[in-house]
Amino acid sequence: MQLLINTTSPYARLARIALIEKGLDIAPTLVDPWADDRRLRRANAATRVPTLVLDDGTPLTESLLIVQWLETARPAPRWPGLIGHGALAAGVLSRAGIALGAIDAAVHTIIYRKVTTPVLFDTTKVGLRRRRTMVEGLQRLEALASQIAGPAPGAQTPLLDAICTTVLFDYVQLRFGGQPWVPATPRLQALAEALRKRHAFGSSMPRVG
């Protein structure tokens, strides 16, 4: 298999964490989506990361579709489930949705900054709504931190809500850390620090450059 990612995308990190937790520690192939990389374009017409190319050449795109494939290809109980079971799954997916909404807002902010100036975009109505989404998302997840973390965070395979929440927390710290509008979220920080002790999280920390 081939996993096409870059070093900053939270979507790519989400997929990579899920793959590792399911026992597929694939050495990533680094590509630059902004440079219209040929390898990425061949596999994914949208030239987005992550893109997972299976052994038979089938390309899988979009992080949540990769997670869905993993749940089918490597189901519980032989492999750890990432969504939970029965009535618990709705709560996991609900909390993951909060984190994904905030991730989208953060990524769109960075993308728009690339085509305009940060100050110009950040003070627009759309820019301020993106910021509000990040702030409220983090605050809601902070209030739900005990449900997301479970009794022993880091000691067992995390579910999708914990994966998405940690990916969001680390991405916001990478891109917006130190900004006065970023809310304090000590319980999310503790969760992220606990999960970084797991190989899937520690080896996939986002970095610029």
C-alpha atoms as one frame of an Amber mdcrd trajectory, in Angstrom:
protein
   0.000   0.000   0.000   0.998   3.612  -0.471  -0.133   6.459   1.779   0.214
   9.923   0.254   0.307  12.700   2.847   2.016  15.950   3.739   3.445  16.962
   7.093   0.747  19.406   8.194  -2.661  18.144   7.038  -4.885  17.170   9.972
  -6.905  14.962   7.631  -3.779  13.064   6.630  -2.806  12.685  10.280  -6.254
  11.404  11.178  -6.030   8.703   8.511  -2.466   7.791   9.459  -3.377   7.399
  13.139  -6.345   5.207  12.238  -4.191   3.035   9.972  -1.518   2.533  12.627
  -4.059   1.764  15.339  -5.518  -0.864  12.998  -2.087  -2.436  12.546  -1.149
  -0.872   9.205   1.954   1.226   9.867   2.607   2.276   6.273   5.688   4.403
   5.633   4.126   7.609   4.264   4.966   9.099   0.884   5.282  12.865   1.261
   3.694  14.954  -1.486   2.906  18.634  -1.945  -0.770  19.173  -2.835  -0.071
  22.820  -3.623   2.503  21.835  -6.246   0.025  19.596  -8.121   2.222  16.562
  -7.451   1.913  14.026 -10.299   1.843  11.048  -7.942  -1.051  12.532  -6.007
  -2.920  13.646  -9.117  -2.727  10.168 -10.650  -4.334   8.661  -7.563  -6.716
  11.493  -6.673  -8.209  13.914  -9.204  -8.844  16.374  -6.357  -5.099  16.306
  -5.483  -5.895  16.171  -1.783  -4.290  14.326   1.083  -4.665  11.775   2.455
  -4.857   9.326  -0.413  -4.371   5.632   0.287  -3.525   3.382  -2.667  -4.331
  -0.240  -1.916  -2.207  -3.179  -3.029  -4.454  -3.738  -6.035  -4.133  -0.092
  -7.080  -7.516   1.053  -5.780  -7.221   4.624  -4.462  -9.099   5.598  -1.321
  -9.520   9.296  -0.605 -10.917  11.408   2.260  -9.919  10.562   5.804 -13.327
   9.397   7.033 -13.782   7.116   4.015 -10.421   5.559   4.827 -11.595   5.031
   8.418 -14.803   3.461   7.118 -12.806   1.104   4.882 -10.614   0.161   7.848
 -13.656  -0.681   9.957 -14.806  -3.002   7.158 -11.456  -4.484   6.170 -10.168
  -4.909   9.721 -13.243  -5.282  11.907 -13.516  -5.833  15.626 -12.940  -7.943
  17.645  -9.811  -9.082  15.828  -8.811  -5.454  15.307  -9.746  -2.567  17.598
 -12.905  -0.754  16.617 -12.585   3.015  16.181 -16.241   4.006  16.323 -17.631
   2.069  19.264 -20.582  -0.251  19.427 -24.342   0.102  19.656 -25.681   3.192
  21.388 -22.151   4.385  22.208 -21.346   4.931  18.532 -23.722   7.891  18.185
 -21.956   9.780  20.968 -18.530   9.011  19.517 -19.576  10.222  16.075 -21.282
  13.311  17.510 -18.147  14.378  19.362 -15.950  13.547  16.374 -18.212  15.784
  14.288 -17.565  18.745  16.585 -13.828  18.257  16.178 -14.062  17.814  12.411
 -16.091  21.003  12.052 -13.389  22.927  13.898 -10.662  21.218  11.844 -12.429
  22.315   8.659 -12.575  25.892   9.943  -8.873  25.872  10.806  -7.816  24.403
   7.454 -10.016  26.782   5.461  -8.504  29.702   7.355  -5.000  28.610   6.381
  -6.032  28.031   2.751  -7.629  31.476   2.438  -4.566  33.035   4.029  -2.515
  31.569   1.195  -4.527  33.439  -1.425  -4.939  36.679   0.512  -3.321  38.346
   3.500  -3.990  36.960   6.990  -5.265  40.252   8.371  -7.557  40.824   5.392
  -9.201  37.402   5.632  -9.213  37.025   9.417 -11.249  40.211   9.890 -13.870
  39.391   7.265 -17.273  38.037   8.239 -16.302  34.601   6.936 -12.924  34.687
   8.696 -14.524  35.614  12.011 -17.058  32.801  11.638 -14.229  30.331  11.013
 -12.542  31.580  14.184 -15.770  31.293  16.156 -16.164  27.707  14.953 -12.690
  26.849  16.213 -13.227  28.549  19.567 -16.659  27.056  20.220 -15.565  23.645
  18.986 -12.627  23.573  21.383 -14.778  24.793  24.252 -17.465  22.175  23.650
 -14.890  19.418  23.426 -13.245  20.666  26.629 -16.606  20.280  28.372 -16.875
  16.737  26.970 -13.260  15.799  27.667 -14.032  13.145  30.277 -16.316  11.299
  27.850 -13.761  11.572  25.058 -10.782  10.459  27.139 -12.385   7.551  28.957
 -10.994   6.100  32.188  -7.397   5.546  30.993  -6.454   7.734  28.013  -3.469
   6.382  26.137  -3.669   2.932  27.684  -5.966   1.522  25.021  -6.857   2.170
  21.397  -8.706   5.507  21.292 -12.008   5.925  19.524 -12.625   8.309  16.662
 -13.736  11.178  18.896 -10.444  11.103  20.804  -8.470  10.838  17.567 -10.247
  13.792  15.944 -10.108  15.898  19.105  -6.367  15.392  19.538  -5.712  16.059
  15.860  -7.667  19.318  16.211  -5.869  20.375  19.388  -2.407  19.774  17.932
  -3.262  21.445  14.622  -4.590  24.572  16.329  -1.426  24.717  18.427   0.695
  24.383  15.288  -1.117  27.033  13.271  -2.559  29.409  15.853  -0.717  28.687
  19.105  -0.182  31.798  21.194  -3.048  33.747  19.614  -5.132  35.485  22.287
  -8.403  34.161  20.888  -7.426  30.483  21.303  -9.242  29.294  24.456  -7.464
  27.518  27.275  -8.334  23.826  27.152  -6.284  22.086  29.867  -8.265  18.851
  29.712  -7.778  18.577  25.962  -4.081  19.294  26.450  -3.853  16.481  29.004
  -5.614  14.128  26.591  -3.276  15.062  23.750  -0.209  14.576  25.947  -1.447
  11.143  27.033  -2.190  10.014  23.486   1.138  11.254  22.125   2.741   8.417
  24.100   1.144   6.040  21.631   3.178   5.422  18.484   0.331   6.397  16.167
   0.112   9.872  17.669   3.735  10.536  18.562   5.062   9.553  15.135   2.521
  11.649  13.245   2.873  15.011  14.989   2.295  17.802  12.453   5.192  20.018
  11.480   5.798  22.853   9.066   8.584  22.330   6.567
